[in-house]
Amino acid sequence: MDLSRKSKCISPSPTLAVDAKAKQLKSEGHDVISFGAGEPDFDTPDFIKFAAIEAINQGFTKYTPVDGIQELKKAISEALREEIGVDYEATQVIVSNGAKHCLFNALYCLCDEGDEVLIPSPYWVSYPEIVKLCGGTPVFVPTFESQDFKLKADNIKPLINEKTKVLIINSPNNPTGSVYTREDLLDIAELALKYDIFIISDEIYDKLVYDGERHISIASLGKEIYSNTLVVNGVSKAYSMTGWRIGYAAGPKELIKAMADFQSHATSNPNSIAQKAALEALKNPDKKQAVNNMVEEFANRRKYMVDRINNIDGLSCRMPKGAFYVMMNVSKTFGKYIEGRVIKDSTTFAEALLEKYKVAVVPGIAFGADEYVRLSYATSMKNIKEGLDRIEQFVMELS
């Protein structure tokens, strides 16, 4: 079959590939511990599930408005006002099939062929692929572990040219766990406004922050940057609803309308029942306690994982401030051998670890950071302890 050039340039998701490989090995009877998860290991809270059941029982199973039901859009507006201090009318909000869908809609509506999109590296694996699918060109902006993997204006400036159209920022960040401060964002906002670069702010991990950190949205820093930013979020991570596929975006009316028009021909409305569940997630008074319980457990796992990694000779990591990932620096293992096999990069490290000790991690090359592998602490403390025991044994065996 002669597939299109567009389809041939797209790579499969490495994170999903790792998860699939781990599940395959488990199905074959192997005792696999996976640190590849990109979703909370907690169940969706009961009050959300009950709202979905009620929607089914009431027959809420027909088409809805393409951009989401009005009461959900209003609830999103209220949540954004309460959580990030920014006002959006319902006409400035769209509900889509997950935050990823919002990103695709936005980049499709913003990018013409050859337009460049600035992406901080390390990056979430889907950013460059979505940009390419939408006709744009991904341009990677380096960030550094010594600066907590945060995007700096001085690193952006040399990459700006007449083709630069969009800058994607992601805080709290996947895969690094970095959380941007107000001061960090002010520098980025000033640069974006100076060079007329539109900002897409991916804030899907906004509630998963630790050590007294507070999520700040770049859209909250003034009227000009507010008008130049699309905020993307959803219910997947905060309320453990990854499979429900409800994301949302808020921004300039013109862009939101274009995204809705595009969505009308691509998927039509998001799932009607999931919209009712998302509405309950945003409105129910028990939501904060549900999130706090999860954050507290994640914080404990995070501390254990980071402390343990930094006590393994040859491995290191920084303490992430948000999300549920750790970027483990494995570069000191490069050039070493295990059973005649050389560890030369993050891929060979991950492959050998999975093959020899049945521990799944995501190679950092998937995020544009080949000196690292990503571990998720969205798994039980028991798994974390056992998995890190195996990783330590693996590293000790290298020679």
TILO-14007 format. One record per residue (C-alpha): residue number from 1; residue in one letter; chain; x, y, z. Coordinates in Angstrom, 2 decimals, padded with zeros to 5 digits. Layout:
(drenlo NUM,"a","A",(X,Y,Z)),
...
This chain:
(drenlo 1,"m","A",(000.00,000.00,000.00)),
(drenlo 2,"d","A",(001.28,003.47,-000.89)),
(drenlo 3,"l","A",(000.88,005.47,002.32)),
(drenlo 4,"s","A",(001.06,009.25,002.38)),
(drenlo 5,"r","A",(004.29,011.11,003.15)),
(drenlo 6,"k","A",(002.53,012.59,006.19)),
(drenlo 7,"s","A",(001.88,009.18,007.70)),
(drenlo 8,"k","A",(005.40,007.97,006.98)),
(drenlo 9,"c","A",(006.99,010.82,008.94)),
(drenlo 10,"i","A",(005.14,009.96,012.16)),
(drenlo 11,"s","A",(006.79,007.79,014.80)),
(drenlo 12,"p","A",(004.77,005.60,017.19)),
(drenlo 13,"s","A",(004.63,006.75,020.80)),
(drenlo 14,"p","A",(007.68,005.33,022.64)),
(drenlo 15,"t","A",(005.92,005.58,026.00)),
(drenlo 16,"l","A",(002.99,003.51,024.79)),
(drenlo 17,"a","A",(005.43,001.06,023.19)),
(drenlo 18,"v","A",(007.23,000.54,026.51)),
(drenlo 19,"d","A",(003.92,000.04,028.30)),
(drenlo 20,"a","A",(002.77,-002.44,025.65)),
(drenlo 21,"k","A",(006.04,-004.41,025.87)),
(drenlo 22,"a","A",(005.76,-004.60,029.67)),
(drenlo 23,"k","A",(002.16,-005.80,029.45)),
(drenlo 24,"q","A",(003.12,-008.40,026.84)),
(drenlo 25,"l","A",(005.85,-009.80,029.09)),
(drenlo 26,"k","A",(003.42,-009.88,032.03)),
(drenlo 27,"s","A",(000.90,-011.79,029.93)),
(drenlo 28,"e","A",(003.63,-014.34,029.19)),
(drenlo 29,"g","A",(004.08,-014.92,032.92)),
(drenlo 30,"h","A",(007.09,-012.70,033.61)),
(drenlo 31,"d","A",(007.28,-010.69,036.84)),
(drenlo 32,"v","A",(007.61,-007.25,035.25)),
(drenlo 33,"i","A",(007.72,-003.96,037.12)),
(drenlo 34,"s","A",(006.85,-001.04,034.88)),
(drenlo 35,"f","A",(007.89,002.55,035.52)),
(drenlo 36,"g","A",(006.51,003.53,032.13)),
(drenlo 37,"a","A",(003.03,004.63,033.17)),
(drenlo 38,"g","A",(001.79,008.03,032.07)),
(drenlo 39,"e","A",(-001.35,007.89,034.18)),
(drenlo 40,"p","A",(-002.24,007.84,037.88)),
(drenlo 41,"d","A",(-002.61,004.37,039.38)),
(drenlo 42,"f","A",(-005.59,005.54,041.45)),
(drenlo 43,"d","A",(-009.17,004.76,040.50)),
(drenlo 44,"t","A",(-011.52,007.49,039.31)),
(drenlo 45,"p","A",(-013.33,008.84,042.42)),
(drenlo 46,"d","A",(-016.73,007.28,043.04)),
(drenlo 47,"f","A",(-018.65,010.56,042.85)),
(drenlo 48,"i","A",(-017.43,010.96,039.26)),
(drenlo 49,"k","A",(-018.34,007.40,038.30)),
(drenlo 50,"f","A",(-021.81,007.78,039.83)),
(drenlo 51,"a","A",(-022.39,010.91,037.72)),
(drenlo 52,"a","A",(-021.59,008.92,034.58)),
(drenlo 53,"i","A",(-023.94,006.12,035.61)),
(drenlo 54,"e","A",(-026.68,008.66,036.24)),
(drenlo 55,"a","A",(-026.10,010.20,032.81)),
(drenlo 56,"i","A",(-026.52,006.77,031.21)),
(drenlo 57,"n","A",(-029.66,006.03,033.20)),
(drenlo 58,"q","A",(-031.13,009.39,032.19)),
(drenlo 59,"g","A",(-030.44,008.67,028.53)),
(drenlo 60,"f","A",(-027.79,011.34,028.06)),
(drenlo 61,"t","A",(-026.41,009.41,025.10)),
(drenlo 62,"k","A",(-027.04,011.67,022.09)),
(drenlo 63,"y","A",(-024.93,014.19,020.24)),
(drenlo 64,"t","A",(-023.96,017.28,022.20)),
(drenlo 65,"p","A",(-022.70,020.61,020.89)),
(drenlo 66,"v","A",(-019.41,020.03,019.08)),
(drenlo 67,"d","A",(-017.42,022.15,021.53)),
(drenlo 68,"g","A",(-018.98,020.65,024.66)),
(drenlo 69,"i","A",(-022.11,021.08,026.75)),
(drenlo 70,"q","A",(-022.70,024.59,028.05)),
(drenlo 71,"e","A",(-022.71,023.68,031.75)),
(drenlo 72,"l","A",(-019.31,021.99,031.42)),
(drenlo 73,"k","A",(-017.83,024.98,029.61)),
(drenlo 74,"k","A",(-019.13,027.25,032.36)),
(drenlo 75,"a","A",(-017.67,024.95,035.02)),
(drenlo 76,"i","A",(-014.32,025.06,033.22)),
(drenlo 77,"s","A",(-014.46,028.87,033.15)),
(drenlo 78,"e","A",(-015.21,028.92,036.89)),
(drenlo 79,"a","A",(-012.39,026.47,037.61)),
(drenlo 80,"l","A",(-009.88,028.52,035.61)),
(drenlo 81,"r","A",(-010.96,031.68,037.42)),
(drenlo 82,"e","A",(-010.58,029.99,040.80)),
(drenlo 83,"e","A",(-007.36,028.08,040.08)),
(drenlo 84,"i","A",(-005.25,030.36,037.87)),
(drenlo 85,"g","A",(-007.00,033.71,038.32)),
(drenlo 86,"v","A",(-008.00,034.22,034.69)),
(drenlo 87,"d","A",(-011.48,034.97,033.31)),
(drenlo 88,"y","A",(-012.75,033.20,030.20)),
(drenlo 89,"e","A",(-016.24,033.37,028.75)),
(drenlo 90,"a","A",(-017.84,030.10,027.70)),
(drenlo 91,"t","A",(-017.27,031.16,024.07)),
(drenlo 92,"q","A",(-013.53,031.09,024.79)),
(drenlo 93,"v","A",(-013.63,027.44,025.90)),
(drenlo 94,"i","A",(-013.67,024.21,023.91)),
(drenlo 95,"v","A",(-014.03,020.65,025.21)),
(drenlo 96,"s","A",(-012.26,017.94,023.23)),
(drenlo 97,"n","A",(-011.35,014.26,023.39)),
(drenlo 98,"g","A",(-008.45,014.77,025.79)),
(drenlo 99,"a","A",(-005.83,017.50,026.12)),
(drenlo 100,"k","A",(-003.88,015.89,023.27)),
(drenlo 101,"h","A",(-006.86,016.48,021.00)),
(drenlo 102,"c","A",(-006.93,020.15,022.05)),
(drenlo 103,"l","A",(-003.26,020.45,021.14)),
(drenlo 104,"f","A",(-003.84,018.85,017.75)),
(drenlo 105,"n","A",(-006.82,021.12,017.03)),
(drenlo 106,"a","A",(-004.87,024.22,018.04)),
(drenlo 107,"l","A",(-001.73,023.45,016.06)),
(drenlo 108,"y","A",(-003.77,022.50,013.00)),
(drenlo 109,"c","A",(-005.52,025.87,013.16)),
(drenlo 110,"l","A",(-002.33,027.85,013.83)),
(drenlo 111,"c","A",(000.29,026.26,011.58)),
(drenlo 112,"d","A",(000.73,026.61,007.85)),
(drenlo 113,"e","A",(003.25,024.52,005.94)),
(drenlo 114,"g","A",(006.75,025.38,007.12)),
(drenlo 115,"d","A",(005.76,027.38,010.20)),
(drenlo 116,"e","A",(008.08,026.65,013.09)),
(drenlo 117,"v","A",(006.98,025.62,016.57)),
(drenlo 118,"l","A",(009.43,026.00,019.44)),
(drenlo 119,"i","A",(009.44,023.02,021.82)),
(drenlo 120,"p","A",(011.54,022.86,025.00)),
(drenlo 121,"s","A",(013.68,019.72,025.20)),
(drenlo 122,"p","A",(013.23,017.31,026.98)),
(drenlo 123,"y","A",(009.68,017.26,025.63)),
(drenlo 124,"w","A",(006.53,015.18,025.79)),
(drenlo 125,"v","A",(006.79,012.68,022.95)),
(drenlo 126,"s","A",(003.66,013.79,021.09)),
(drenlo 127,"y","A",(004.53,017.49,020.67)),
(drenlo 128,"p","A",(006.84,017.14,017.65)),
(drenlo 129,"e","A",(004.67,014.48,016.03)),
(drenlo 130,"i","A",(001.55,016.64,016.29)),
(drenlo 131,"v","A",(003.44,019.62,014.88)),
(drenlo 132,"k","A",(004.58,017.55,011.89)),
(drenlo 133,"l","A",(001.07,016.21,011.29)),
(drenlo 134,"c","A",(-000.21,019.78,011.21)),
(drenlo 135,"g","A",(002.33,020.85,008.60)),
(drenlo 136,"g","A",(004.66,022.66,010.97)),
(drenlo 137,"t","A",(008.32,022.16,011.75)),
(drenlo 138,"p","A",(009.34,021.35,015.34)),
(drenlo 139,"v","A",(012.34,023.33,016.59)),
(drenlo 140,"f","A",(013.82,022.12,019.86)),
(drenlo 141,"v","A",(014.98,024.55,022.53)),
(drenlo 142,"p","A",(017.53,022.97,024.88)),
(drenlo 143,"t","A",(017.04,023.04,028.64)),
(drenlo 144,"f","A",(019.55,021.82,031.19)),
(drenlo 145,"e","A",(019.48,019.71,034.33)),
(drenlo 146,"s","A",(021.60,022.32,036.13)),
(drenlo 147,"q","A",(018.72,024.79,035.57)),
(drenlo 148,"d","A",(016.01,022.31,036.59)),
(drenlo 149,"f","A",(015.25,021.71,032.89)),
(drenlo 150,"k","A",(013.53,025.11,032.67)),
(drenlo 151,"l","A",(013.15,027.04,029.45)),
(drenlo 152,"k","A",(015.21,030.24,029.41)),
(drenlo 153,"a","A",(014.69,033.26,027.17)),
(drenlo 154,"d","A",(018.39,033.32,026.28)),
(drenlo 155,"n","A",(018.09,029.82,024.82)),
(drenlo 156,"i","A",(014.95,030.68,022.86)),
(drenlo 157,"k","A",(016.17,033.90,021.24)),
(drenlo 158,"p","A",(018.79,032.42,018.84)),
(drenlo 159,"l","A",(016.16,030.08,017.38)),
(drenlo 160,"i","A",(013.61,032.76,016.51)),
(drenlo 161,"n","A",(013.19,033.73,012.85)),
(drenlo 162,"e","A",(010.47,034.89,010.46)),
(drenlo 163,"k","A",(008.99,031.37,010.39)),
(drenlo 164,"t","A",(008.56,031.11,014.18)),
(drenlo 165,"k","A",(004.84,030.91,014.93)),
(drenlo 166,"v","A",(004.22,029.10,018.23)),
(drenlo 167,"l","A",(005.98,028.29,021.50)),
(drenlo 168,"i","A",(004.80,025.33,023.57)),
(drenlo 169,"i","A",(005.40,025.43,027.31)),
(drenlo 170,"n","A",(004.50,022.66,029.74)),
(drenlo 171,"s","A",(004.40,023.28,033.48)),
(drenlo 172,"p","A",(004.36,021.13,035.56)),
(drenlo 173,"n","A",(006.46,019.31,033.02)),
(drenlo 174,"n","A",(006.42,015.86,031.52)),
(drenlo 175,"p","A",(009.02,014.31,031.57)),
(drenlo 176,"t","A",(011.16,016.44,033.90)),
(drenlo 177,"g","A",(008.73,017.40,036.68)),
(drenlo 178,"s","A",(009.94,021.01,036.60)),
(drenlo 179,"v","A",(007.52,023.73,037.70)),
(drenlo 180,"y","A",(007.90,027.26,036.36)),
(drenlo 181,"t","A",(007.81,030.23,038.72)),
(drenlo 182,"r","A",(006.19,033.57,037.98)),
(drenlo 183,"e","A",(009.63,035.03,037.27)),
(drenlo 184,"d","A",(010.46,032.21,034.83)),
(drenlo 185,"l","A",(007.23,032.83,032.94)),
(drenlo 186,"l","A",(007.54,036.63,032.88)),
(drenlo 187,"d","A",(010.79,036.37,030.90)),
(drenlo 188,"i","A",(009.20,033.98,028.42)),
(drenlo 189,"a","A",(006.07,036.13,028.09)),
(drenlo 190,"e","A",(008.12,039.25,027.39)),
(drenlo 191,"l","A",(010.05,037.48,024.64)),
(drenlo 192,"a","A",(006.92,035.97,023.06)),
(drenlo 193,"l","A",(005.19,039.35,022.92)),
(drenlo 194,"k","A",(008.26,041.09,021.51)),
(drenlo 195,"y","A",(008.52,038.63,018.61)),
(drenlo 196,"d","A",(004.78,037.99,018.18)),
(drenlo 197,"i","A",(004.99,034.29,019.06)),
(drenlo 198,"f","A",(001.77,032.60,020.15)),
(drenlo 199,"i","A",(001.99,030.47,023.29)),
(drenlo 200,"i","A",(000.32,027.13,023.92)),
(drenlo 201,"s","A",(000.51,026.42,027.64)),
(drenlo 202,"d","A",(000.00,022.74,028.46)),
(drenlo 203,"e","A",(-001.11,022.68,032.11)),
(drenlo 204,"i","A",(-002.48,019.13,032.38)),
(drenlo 205,"y","A",(-000.43,018.40,035.55)),
(drenlo 206,"d","A",(-001.42,021.67,037.25)),
(drenlo 207,"k","A",(-002.68,020.12,040.49)),
(drenlo 208,"l","A",(000.21,017.69,040.93)),
(drenlo 209,"v","A",(002.76,019.96,042.63)),
(drenlo 210,"y","A",(004.85,019.41,045.76)),
(drenlo 211,"d","A",(007.01,021.09,048.41)),
(drenlo 212,"g","A",(004.74,024.11,048.65)),
(drenlo 213,"e","A",(005.07,024.92,044.95)),
(drenlo 214,"r","A",(002.16,026.69,043.29)),
(drenlo 215,"h","A",(001.12,026.30,039.69)),
(drenlo 216,"i","A",(001.25,029.60,037.79)),
(drenlo 217,"s","A",(-000.30,029.99,034.35)),
(drenlo 218,"i","A",(001.49,032.27,031.92)),
(drenlo 219,"a","A",(-001.96,033.50,030.83)),
(drenlo 220,"s","A",(-002.40,035.11,034.26)),
(drenlo 221,"l","A",(000.54,037.50,033.86)),
(drenlo 222,"g","A",(-001.24,040.34,032.08)),
(drenlo 223,"k","A",(-003.77,041.29,029.42)),
(drenlo 224,"e","A",(-001.33,041.11,026.52)),
(drenlo 225,"i","A",(-000.03,037.63,027.24)),
(drenlo 226,"y","A",(-003.56,036.47,028.13)),
(drenlo 227,"s","A",(-004.65,037.39,024.59)),
(drenlo 228,"n","A",(-001.61,035.63,023.15)),
(drenlo 229,"t","A",(-002.00,032.29,024.98)),
(drenlo 230,"l","A",(-004.04,029.12,024.69)),
(drenlo 231,"v","A",(-004.34,027.27,028.00)),
(drenlo 232,"v","A",(-004.72,023.49,027.61)),
(drenlo 233,"n","A",(-005.85,021.28,030.47)),
(drenlo 234,"g","A",(-008.20,018.40,031.26)),
(drenlo 235,"v","A",(-009.45,016.02,033.90)),
(drenlo 236,"s","A",(-007.18,013.07,033.08)),
(drenlo 237,"k","A",(-004.33,013.50,035.54)),
(drenlo 238,"a","A",(-005.88,015.42,038.45)),
(drenlo 239,"y","A",(-008.95,013.18,038.75)),
(drenlo 240,"s","A",(-007.44,009.94,037.44)),
(drenlo 241,"m","A",(-009.68,009.97,034.36)),
(drenlo 242,"t","A",(-007.21,009.20,031.58)),
(drenlo 243,"g","A",(-009.54,006.77,029.83)),
(drenlo 244,"w","A",(-012.53,009.11,029.88)),
(drenlo 245,"r","A",(-010.85,011.35,027.26)),
(drenlo 246,"i","A",(-011.97,014.82,028.26)),
(drenlo 247,"g","A",(-009.63,017.76,027.76)),
(drenlo 248,"y","A",(-010.29,021.43,027.32)),
(drenlo 249,"a","A",(-008.68,024.60,026.07)),
(drenlo 250,"a","A",(-009.30,028.28,026.74)),
(drenlo 251,"g","A",(-008.05,031.21,024.73)),
(drenlo 252,"p","A",(-008.85,033.79,022.04)),
(drenlo 253,"k","A",(-012.38,033.45,020.63)),
(drenlo 254,"e","A",(-011.15,033.39,017.02)),
(drenlo 255,"l","A",(-008.88,030.42,017.69)),
(drenlo 256,"i","A",(-011.48,028.57,019.77)),
(drenlo 257,"k","A",(-014.06,028.96,016.98)),
(drenlo 258,"a","A",(-011.59,027.65,014.39)),
(drenlo 259,"m","A",(-010.78,024.68,016.63)),
(drenlo 260,"a","A",(-014.50,023.94,017.05)),
(drenlo 261,"d","A",(-015.06,024.11,013.29)),
(drenlo 262,"f","A",(-012.17,021.72,012.71)),
(drenlo 263,"q","A",(-013.37,019.39,015.46)),
(drenlo 264,"s","A",(-016.85,019.33,013.91)),
(drenlo 265,"h","A",(-015.43,017.58,010.84)),
(drenlo 266,"a","A",(-012.92,015.38,012.70)),
(drenlo 267,"t","A",(-014.60,013.83,015.73)),
(drenlo 268,"s","A",(-017.74,015.87,016.38)),
(drenlo 269,"n","A",(-018.52,016.22,020.09)),
(drenlo 270,"p","A",(-016.60,014.59,022.96)),
(drenlo 271,"n","A",(-018.29,011.62,024.64)),
(drenlo 272,"s","A",(-021.55,012.81,026.17)),
(drenlo 273,"i","A",(-021.34,010.61,029.28)),
(drenlo 274,"a","A",(-017.71,011.54,029.94)),
(drenlo 275,"q","A",(-018.68,015.21,029.74)),
(drenlo 276,"k","A",(-021.18,014.71,032.57)),
(drenlo 277,"a","A",(-018.50,012.91,034.57)),
(drenlo 278,"a","A",(-016.05,015.76,033.96)),
(drenlo 279,"l","A",(-018.68,018.26,035.07)),
(drenlo 280,"e","A",(-019.01,016.40,038.36)),
(drenlo 281,"a","A",(-015.22,016.28,038.74)),
(drenlo 282,"l","A",(-015.05,020.06,038.49)),
(drenlo 283,"k","A",(-018.13,020.86,040.60)),
(drenlo 284,"n","A",(-018.22,018.29,043.40)),
(drenlo 285,"p","A",(-017.06,019.65,046.80)),
(drenlo 286,"d","A",(-015.12,016.42,047.44)),
(drenlo 287,"k","A",(-012.80,017.06,044.49)),
(drenlo 288,"k","A",(-010.09,018.82,046.49)),
(drenlo 289,"q","A",(-009.82,016.01,049.02)),
(drenlo 290,"a","A",(-009.60,013.43,046.24)),
(drenlo 291,"v","A",(-006.76,015.36,044.60)),
(drenlo 292,"n","A",(-004.98,016.03,047.90)),
(drenlo 293,"n","A",(-005.01,012.34,048.82)),
(drenlo 294,"m","A",(-003.37,011.46,045.52)),
(drenlo 295,"v","A",(-000.81,014.27,045.75)),
(drenlo 296,"e","A",(000.16,013.24,049.27)),
(drenlo 297,"e","A",(000.81,009.67,048.18)),
(drenlo 298,"f","A",(002.71,010.80,045.07)),
(drenlo 299,"a","A",(004.89,013.05,047.25)),
(drenlo 300,"n","A",(005.89,010.13,049.48)),
(drenlo 301,"r","A",(006.73,007.93,046.50)),
(drenlo 302,"r","A",(008.66,010.74,044.82)),
(drenlo 303,"k","A",(010.87,011.32,047.85)),
(drenlo 304,"y","A",(011.62,007.63,048.25)),
(drenlo 305,"m","A",(012.43,007.21,044.55)),
(drenlo 306,"v","A",(014.71,010.25,044.35)),
(drenlo 307,"d","A",(016.57,009.42,047.57)),
(drenlo 308,"r","A",(017.06,005.83,046.50)),
(drenlo 309,"i","A",(018.29,006.67,043.00)),
(drenlo 310,"n","A",(020.81,009.16,044.35)),
(drenlo 311,"n","A",(022.21,006.44,046.62)),
(drenlo 312,"i","A",(022.92,004.10,043.68)),
(drenlo 313,"d","A",(026.47,004.51,042.40)),
(drenlo 314,"g","A",(026.44,005.68,038.79)),
(drenlo 315,"l","A",(022.88,007.03,038.81)),
(drenlo 316,"s","A",(021.48,010.43,039.77)),
(drenlo 317,"c","A",(018.39,012.60,039.48)),
(drenlo 318,"r","A",(016.99,015.93,040.59)),
(drenlo 319,"m","A",(013.98,016.30,042.85)),
(drenlo 320,"p","A",(010.98,017.03,040.58)),
(drenlo 321,"k","A",(008.52,019.65,041.80)),
(drenlo 322,"g","A",(005.48,018.43,039.89)),
(drenlo 323,"a","A",(003.80,015.72,037.77)),
(drenlo 324,"f","A",(004.76,012.12,038.63)),
(drenlo 325,"y","A",(008.01,011.47,036.79)),
(drenlo 326,"v","A",(011.72,011.34,037.56)),
(drenlo 327,"m","A",(014.41,011.84,034.92)),
(drenlo 328,"m","A",(017.23,009.51,035.96)),
(drenlo 329,"n","A",(020.66,010.36,034.59)),
(drenlo 330,"v","A",(022.23,007.12,033.36)),
(drenlo 331,"s","A",(025.11,008.59,031.32)),
(drenlo 332,"k","A",(027.75,007.19,033.71)),
(drenlo 333,"t","A",(026.72,003.69,032.65)),
(drenlo 334,"f","A",(027.47,004.35,028.97)),
(drenlo 335,"g","A",(030.37,002.29,027.69)),
(drenlo 336,"k","A",(029.89,-000.42,030.31)),
(drenlo 337,"y","A",(028.89,-003.99,029.56)),
(drenlo 338,"i","A",(026.45,-006.58,030.82)),
(drenlo 339,"e","A",(026.87,-010.15,029.57)),
(drenlo 340,"g","A",(028.84,-008.94,026.57)),
(drenlo 341,"r","A",(026.32,-006.26,025.66)),
(drenlo 342,"v","A",(027.44,-002.62,025.69)),
(drenlo 343,"i","A",(025.30,000.12,027.20)),
(drenlo 344,"k","A",(025.81,002.92,024.71)),
(drenlo 345,"d","A",(022.69,005.08,025.14)),
(drenlo 346,"s","A",(019.32,005.32,026.89)),
(drenlo 347,"t","A",(017.75,002.79,024.54)),
(drenlo 348,"t","A",(020.29,000.05,025.18)),
(drenlo 349,"f","A",(020.12,000.79,028.93)),
(drenlo 350,"a","A",(016.32,000.38,028.90)),
(drenlo 351,"e","A",(016.40,-002.71,026.68)),
(drenlo 352,"a","A",(019.01,-004.49,028.80)),
(drenlo 353,"l","A",(017.23,-003.58,032.04)),
(drenlo 354,"l","A",(013.93,-004.96,030.76)),
(drenlo 355,"e","A",(015.51,-008.08,029.29)),
(drenlo 356,"k","A",(017.73,-008.92,032.28)),
(drenlo 357,"y","A",(015.76,-007.67,035.30)),
(drenlo 358,"k","A",(012.24,-007.20,033.90)),
(drenlo 359,"v","A",(012.02,-003.50,034.79)),
(drenlo 360,"a","A",(010.48,-001.16,032.21)),
(drenlo 361,"v","A",(011.63,002.46,031.92)),
(drenlo 362,"v","A",(011.26,004.90,029.03)),
(drenlo 363,"p","A",(014.48,005.75,027.14)),
(drenlo 364,"g","A",(015.25,009.46,027.34)),
(drenlo 365,"i","A",(015.86,009.63,023.60)),
(drenlo 366,"a","A",(012.06,009.51,023.26)),
(drenlo 367,"f","A",(012.03,012.94,024.92)),
(drenlo 368,"g","A",(015.13,014.26,023.16)),
(drenlo 369,"a","A",(017.34,013.55,026.19)),
(drenlo 370,"d","A",(019.51,010.50,025.56)),
(drenlo 371,"e","A",(021.48,010.73,028.82)),
(drenlo 372,"y","A",(018.35,009.93,030.83)),
(drenlo 373,"v","A",(015.56,007.43,031.29)),
(drenlo 374,"r","A",(012.15,008.40,032.65)),
(drenlo 375,"l","A",(010.61,006.64,035.62)),
(drenlo 376,"s","A",(007.01,007.15,036.71)),
(drenlo 377,"y","A",(006.10,006.91,040.38)),
(drenlo 378,"a","A",(002.45,006.39,039.46)),
(drenlo 379,"t","A",(002.73,002.86,040.80)),
(drenlo 380,"s","A",(002.67,001.30,044.26)),
(drenlo 381,"m","A",(005.42,001.85,046.82)),
(drenlo 382,"k","A",(005.93,-001.92,046.80)),
(drenlo 383,"n","A",(006.65,-001.84,043.07)),
(drenlo 384,"i","A",(008.90,001.19,043.46)),
(drenlo 385,"k","A",(011.01,-000.50,046.14)),
(drenlo 386,"e","A",(011.29,-003.77,044.24)),
(drenlo 387,"g","A",(011.94,-002.03,040.93)),
(drenlo 388,"l","A",(014.73,000.11,042.36)),
(drenlo 389,"d","A",(016.26,-002.96,044.02)),
(drenlo 390,"r","A",(016.44,-004.55,040.58)),
(drenlo 391,"i","A",(017.85,-001.40,038.99)),
(drenlo 392,"e","A",(020.58,-001.29,041.64)),
(drenlo 393,"q","A",(021.43,-004.95,040.97)),
(drenlo 394,"f","A",(021.53,-004.22,037.23)),
(drenlo 395,"v","A",(023.92,-001.29,037.64)),
(drenlo 396,"m","A",(026.16,-003.27,040.02)),
(drenlo 397,"e","A",(026.45,-006.00,037.40)),
(drenlo 398,"l","A",(027.77,-003.59,034.76)),
(drenlo 399,"s","A",(031.49,-003.71,034.14)),
